[in-house]
Each structure stands twice: as C-alpha cells, then as structure tokens.
Amino acid sequence: MLSYWERESFLSYDYIIIGGGIVGMSTALSLRSRHARASILVLERGLLPTGASTRNAGFACIGSLTEILDDLHTMTPDEVVRLVALRRSGLQRLRERLGDEAIGYAECGSYELITEGEVAALDHLYEVNELLKPLLGSEAFSRCDEKVHPFGLGSAVRHLIRNNHEGQLHTGRAMRALIDLCLSQRIEIKTGAEVAGIEDCADHAAVTVGHPHLDMQVVYRAGQVAICTNAFTQNLVPDLDLQPGRGQVLVTKPISGLRIRGVFHFDHGYYYFREVDGRILFGGGRRLDIDGERTDTFAHTDLILSDLRAKLASIILPDTPFEIDYTWSGIMAFGSDKAPIIRRYSRHICLGVRMGGMGVAIGSEVGEQLALLMVAKAP
Ligand SMILES: Cc1cc2nc3c(=O)[nH]c(=O)nc-3n(C[C@H](O)[C@H](O)[C@H](O)COP(=O)(O)OP(=O)(O)OC[C@H]3O[C@@H](n4cnc5c(N)ncnc54)[C@H](O)[C@@H]3O)c2cc1C
C-alpha cells in the first residue's frame, strides 16, 4: 500500500508525458513555456532514454534528393514541402532552445552519393530545387562531383550532390542539454518508470506504473497526458498505423588521416554515415530485411552488419584501413503515411508519435504542436 503522504503529495500532476525521448522532453519544455507554475512529469521506462533519441546518427537533415523524389511518388508536392518545412522549423527550434554550441551543431556539409543506379535522379534536381525554393530561399541541392576524389570515396560513386541546408549535431550532447534544461525548469523526470496502462476517466487521465519493490501498481493522474513513446506505442494504444523499424549502426576506431568531413546519405536515405571525433559512424541497411527489421527488439544481425562492413570497405573507406569499434541499434516508428501522428486521442490524452527517420529534425516542432493541443484541452 502507498502511504497517506504518498497519496496526498506524489500522484497528481497538471501534465504527464510518457516517454523521455526528444519528443517527450520537447513537449515538456513547450508546456513549461506556456505554464510557468504547472506541475509536469515525464515518465521514462529506461534508465536512459531507450528508443531512438540517444541512438541515432545526429543528422540535422531536411532530406536527400532521392529521398524527396521517393516522397513525390507517394505524397503531393504540397505535402512534401510541408514535411521539409516541419523538419526545418524543428531544427530551428532545437537550435534556438539549446544553442549551437551545447548541441554540437555544425554545418560541415551534407552530401548524397549517387551510384550508377541513381543517376536518373540528377535529371530532377532542377525541378526539386524549384519546388523547395520558396521555402528555403535558395537551391536545396547542387552538384559537387569535384569532392568525390578528395573525400576518397569508392569508384561506385559516380556523382556527389551537396545539400545546402543540412547540418550535423552531437546526439549525446543535444539530449543531455535537453534533459538538463527540463531539470532546470522544474520538470520532474522519473526513469525506470514503465507505463503499463492509461485510461481516460471523467475529469482526468489515469496512468499506471508498476512499483516492483511494493509489488503493486501506482496510479498517477493528470489533467492532460501526452503519449510520446514512438515505436513502442502499440503497447499502450493498439490499432495505430505505426510499425517499429530497427536501425543498426557501427562506429569505427579513430582513423588517422581521415579525409571525410560532414554527413552523407546514399540509396534513398537508407544508408547514412558521418565523421565523428576522427571515426566513421555508419548505419542503415534496413531495406535488406524490411520484415526482419520491423521489430522493437534492440539487436544486430550478421546480414546487416556484414553489408555495412562491405560498404564501408568498398564505398566509404576504399583505400583506408579501419577497425570497427562497436555497434548498437535504435528503434524508429513508421507508418503508411510519412507524416508524424500529432493528434488528440481522447479527452485527456494526446499523441505525438511516428517520427520515422526524422525525429532529430522534427522532434522539437512536434513537441510544440503537441503542447498546444494539450493546453487547448478537448472541445
Ligand atoms: C539508428 C538511427 C539513426 C537515426 N538517425 C537520425 C538522424 O540522423 N536524423 C534524424 O532526424 N533522425 C534520426 N533518427 C530518428 C530519430 O532518432 C527518431 O525519430 C527520434 O529519436 C524519435 O524520438 P521520440 O522521442 O519520438 O522517440 P524515442 O526516442 O524512441 O523515445 C520514446 C521513449 O519512450 C520510452 N517508452 C516507451 N514505452 C514506454 C512506456 N510504456 N513507459 C514509459 N516510457 C516508455 C522509451 O524508452 C523511449 O525513451 C534515427 C534513428 C535511428 C534508430
């Protein structure tokens, strides 16, 4: 049983946010900017955030040329522009909120490798630039073949396209800074607090968390609750158009004389690599086993890691010896529609989930829109 004091002073909040990734923390900060005195609690199941926000590649990206061309097959041009705008405003919000230095933001260049199979994409460069120019104010993409050689890329790389509006950040420092800002703004964060269930009641939402030491369940209550559990949302809200998608990543040991600088994509955004502290961080390959990678289990597979190793040796570092230091994985969320789900679920519960491979970019803006929904309350 909980004590009288615990029941009186520990269970009620104005706002509860479930999930302590970039979206959850950003939502908490956007709520705080509107309600200086509100009590705000973030419940995170892991000791650390345990989804994608501390396990990604740190690309501050608005999309590569081939990725945007793919989007134009499934979305209208207006929808494509809206998604790029969301990425851009999310990045601006993140940078303004935390400062470039704190998040290790740098514009070292962003490039897409074009192999023989993708050369046709170059024919659409002008048209995509024209589509995005009203939003970006200048050309999104430009040809940059002269850099293939200085970067030491493999012979399969026929062309290089520069994205003129992308940067990179240090994922660890950015999430650390976000959490520190929450703490400094009296946002309470409980880690190791896995939400087992959520129920909309007459005048509040009830959020149930297991208390292993007392062998019981604790029920928190709040006027408004946000679900920011991204790939893990099906456990709380079944029947959403949302599937998990695992991303596997490796990092090399430091490489002397590394010539690569900036962030790079290839194969329609399915592979991505960057330089970090003199190492190469490289991830992707989900497309090799889409069904197998539709999982929320953190693990790596020989199929994908051997593919990453082979591409590292042939495309990224063809003339440079390297050693892989270690690997990890993170879990994203995808759906039939590429846009995130930001909506009211019931009278006291809102959703901000399905960030795809764009959460670093869009997460802060999604948090802002979600906070606005929560503050507006249900009609
Ligand atoms: C390998 C990889 C590379 C990526 N690279 C980039 C990139 O370069 N640029 C980019 O923009 N995006 C990138 N992404 C995508 C980006 O990381 C995600 O879109 C973003 O982090 C999602 O943030 P989130 O807060 O919605 O979800 P998450 O970070 O997954 O946070 C959800 C949190 O909810 C918690 N949780 C889940 N269930 C419960 C529960 N029942 N109770 C309590 N807590 C719970 C989880 O532990 C987790 O911490 C990448 C992702 C991966 C995996």
The ligand as a Gaussian input file, in Angstrom:
#p B3LYP/6-31G(d) Opt

LIG

0 1
 C       19.958000       4.367000     -36.000000
 C       19.110000       5.600000     -36.102000
 C       19.571000       6.713000     -36.781000
 C       18.778000       7.860000     -36.870000
 N       19.309000       8.982000     -37.436000
 C       18.579000      10.121000     -37.454000
 C       19.133000      11.308000     -37.963000
 O       20.298000      11.340000     -38.319000
 N       18.342000      12.427000     -38.039000
 C       17.048000      12.400000     -37.624000
 O       16.370000      13.437000     -37.737000
 N       16.506000      11.298000     -37.080000
 C       17.241000      10.163000     -36.986000
 N       16.715000       9.028000     -36.451000
 C       15.321000       9.064000     -35.973000
 C       15.208000       9.740000     -34.613000
 O       16.211000       9.288000     -33.742000
 C       13.826000       9.421000     -34.029000
 O       12.829000       9.779000     -34.963000
 C       13.566000      10.201000     -32.737000
 O       14.604000       9.993000     -31.824000
 C       12.236000       9.779000     -32.132000
 O       12.099000      10.474000     -30.921000
 P       10.910000      10.110000     -29.943000
 O       11.085000      10.931000     -28.737000
 O        9.630000      10.168000     -30.690000
 O       11.110000       8.558000     -29.637000
 P       12.180000       7.807000     -28.748000
 O       13.486000       8.466000     -28.749000
 O       12.142000       6.368000     -29.158000
 O       11.591000       7.976000     -27.295000
 C       10.495000       7.227000     -26.845000
 C       10.775000       6.926000     -25.384000
 O        9.621000       6.319000     -24.801000
 C       10.067000       5.388000     -23.845000
 N        8.960000       4.469000     -23.604000
 C        8.443000       3.568000     -24.465000
 N        7.418000       2.908000     -23.905000
 C        7.275000       3.417000     -22.656000
 C        6.374000       3.154000     -21.590000
 N        5.408000       2.222000     -21.700000
 N        6.508000       3.843000     -20.431000
 C        7.469000       4.796000     -20.288000
 N        8.352000       5.088000     -21.290000
 C        8.246000       4.404000     -22.461000
 C       11.267000       4.745000     -24.492000
 O       12.114000       4.135000     -23.533000
 C       11.918000       5.932000     -25.189000
 O       12.938000       6.535000     -24.423000
 C       17.473000       7.869000     -36.327000
 C       17.007000       6.747000     -35.635000
 C       17.812000       5.623000     -35.516000
 C       17.296000       4.427000     -34.758000

